[in-house]
C-alpha cells in the first residue's frame, strides 16, 4: 500500500513540475490529459531492421526448426498473460511447440505455477533468459509470435518480433492494437477460449500466417523508425 501511494505521488509531481513528459502510447497520453490536464509528447519506441538468422543453435539446444514453434519472449510476470497462453495452447491441436523464452521478474512461486500448468504437455518449452545469438534465432524462425498481455506500456518485444517479419498474435489492449493496426492478429484480452480459437486458426491456415509475415517487417520498420524517434527526442530537448 505504501509503495503504491509513493509511486502515485511521484506521478503527480512529474505531471505538475516536469518541463516536458514523453509518453510511449496514445492511451497514456490520454490518461495524463484526463487525470491531470497535462499535455504530453507522444514519442514511441523504435526498431531497426535486424539480420535474420537460421535455426542453428536453437535446433541443437532445443530441437527447434523454422516454423516449428510458437514464441512468447519477454519477462515472466503475471501481467504478460502467460497463464492464458499455456491454458489456451494445451487445447490446440498441433504438433508445433510453444516456446516461452525469458527470465522470471516476479517470484519463484509464479514460475513454479507456470511450470506446473505446462507439466503435462511436452510441447511446451521454457528456455530461461536468452540473449545474443539464441535470442536472434528465436525471433527469426517462429511460426507466430504471441503477446497475450493484460497490461503494457509500449511493448518493444512486439516491435522487434514484427521487425523480423513475424506473424504476431496479441491481446486487443490499446497499447498493442495501436502498434500493430491491421497487420497482426488480435484476441480478446484475458479470454482463454478466444486465444485458443485464434491459435488454432493460425495453425490450421499457414497461408494466412504467410500473408501477415509478408507485410510485418516493412510496416513496423517504417512506422517506428529509430532515426525518427531520435530526431523527435533531440528536438524536444533542444527546445
N, C-alpha and C positions, 0 to 999 in steps of 0.2 A: 504493500500500500504506500509506504513512504517513497519507494523508488518511483512508482508511477506518478505520484504528485510532484516529485522533484523534476522528472522529465517534462511533465506538463508545464511546470514553472519555467523551465528553460525554453520551451516553445514560445511561451508568452513573451519572454524577454527578447527572444530573437525577432518575433513579429513586431515588437514595439521599437527596438533600437537598432536593428541591423540596417546598414546603408542600402543593401540590396539582398534579396533572397532568391537563390536559384532553386527551382524545383524540377523534378525529373518526369513528372506526369501532369496532364491537364486536370486530373482528379485532385491532386494535391494543391494545384493552383486554385481550383475552385474552393477547396477546404479553407485555405488561408483567407480568401476573399469573404467567404460566408461567415467564418468564425471571428476573424479579426479586422475585416475590412481592409486587408493589406494586399496591395498589388505585388506580384512576384514575377520573376522571369523564368519562362519555361525553356530550359536548355537540356535536352535529353542526353543520355549516354550515347556513345558512338561505337562503331565497329569497323575493323579493317578486313579486307579480303584475305582469307587465310590460304595456306597451301594445303591441298588435300593429300592425305597420306593413306597408303594401303594398309590393310589389316594384317600386319606382320607380328608385332609384339603382342597385340591383344588376341591373336589366334593362338600363339604359343602359350600365353599366360592364362587365358580364359576360354579358349576354344571358339572364339568369335570370328565370323567371316562377314563380308559385306552383305547388308540387308538381312542378316540372320537374327537381329535383335532390335528390341525397342529400348530406348535410352531415356533414363532420368539422370540428370547431372546437376548437382547442387548441394547445398548444406542439408543435412538430415535433421530437420526440425519439424515440429507438428504443423506449422502453418503452410508448409510446402505441399500438403495433401498426399503424402506418400502412403498413408494408410489406405486412402481411397484407391490409389493406383494399384496397390497389391491386391486388395479385395476384388477390384474390377478385373484385373489381369487373370486371376485364378479362374475366372469364369469364361475366359476367352478360349475358343477352340483354335489353337495354332501351335505349330512346332517351333515358332520363334521364341527366343528367350527375352526376359526382361532384365536389363542391366540397371542396377541402382548404384550410381557412382557418386562418391562424396564422403566426407568425414562427418562425424556427429558433432553438432554445435549445441546440442541440448544435453540431456542426461543419458547415462548408460541404461536407465530404465526404459527410455523411449527407444533406444537402439535395440534392446532386448525384445521389446514389444514388436518392432518391425520384423525381426528375425523369427520370432515366434509365429507371426502371421504368415510368413513365407515358408515355414519349415516343411510343409507337406507338398510343396511344388518345386521340383528340382530344376524348373526352367528359370527360376529367379536367382540372379547372381548379385551379390554385394561385393564391390571391388575395393571398398575403402576409399580413402583420399587419393586422388590421382592428379598428376601434373605432367608437364612436358610432353614427351612423345606418346605416352599412353593416352593422355587427355586429347591430343590432336587426332589420334587414330580413332578413339571412341566417337568424337564429333564427326569424323569423316565418313563413317561406314554404317550408321544405323538405318533401319528400315523407316522408323519415325522417331522423332524426339518428342517427349511429353513433359509438360509442366503443369501439374494439377493443383496449383497453389490456391489457397484461400485468401492470401494476403501478399502483396508485393509493393515495392516502391516503383522501380522500373527494372525488370528482370534482364540483366546483362547476359545471363546464360541463354535466354531466348533469342536475343540478337545474335549471339555467337553461333547458336545452332542453325539459325536461318542463313547466316553468312557462309556456312559450309554447304549450303544447298540442300537442307533437310526439309522434309515434310514435318510440320510441327502440329501437335495436338495440345491445346492448353485450355485451362478454365476460362470462363467468359467474364472474369473480373475486368473492370475497365482498364487497369494498368497493363493487362496482357492484350486485351482486344484492341486497344489503341495502337499497340505496337504492330500487330500482325495484319490488321484490317481484314481484307477478304483473302489473304494469301496463306491462310492456315486453317486448321480445323479447330472448332470450339466445342466444349461441352458445358453443361450447367454446373456451376461451382458446387462442390460437395456432394454431387449426385452420382453415386456409385453405379447405378443402373444405366444412366446416360453415358458415363465414361466407358462402361463395359460395351455398350452398343457402338460407340464411336471407335473404340479399339478394334472390335470385331469387324466392323465395316471396313476399316483401313486394311486389316489383314486379308480380307476377302476381295479387295479391289486394288490390286497393285497398280493398275493403270491410273486410278485417281491419285494415288500416292505419288506417282511419277509426275503427274501434272503439277502438283504442289511443289515438288522438288525443283522442277524446271524454272519456276518463277521466283523462288525464295531468295536466292543469292543476290540477284540484280536489284530486286525490290528493296531489301533491307540495307544493302551497302549504299544505295543511292539515298534512301530516306534518312539513314543515321550515319552519315559520313563523318569520320573523326575530324577531318580538316574543317568542316563547317562548325562542328561543336567547339573546337579550339578557337576559331575566329570569333564566334559569338561571345565566348567566355572572356577572351582578351579585350574585346571592345567594351564589355561591361566593366572590367577592372580599370580600363583606361579612362572611363568617364569619371 
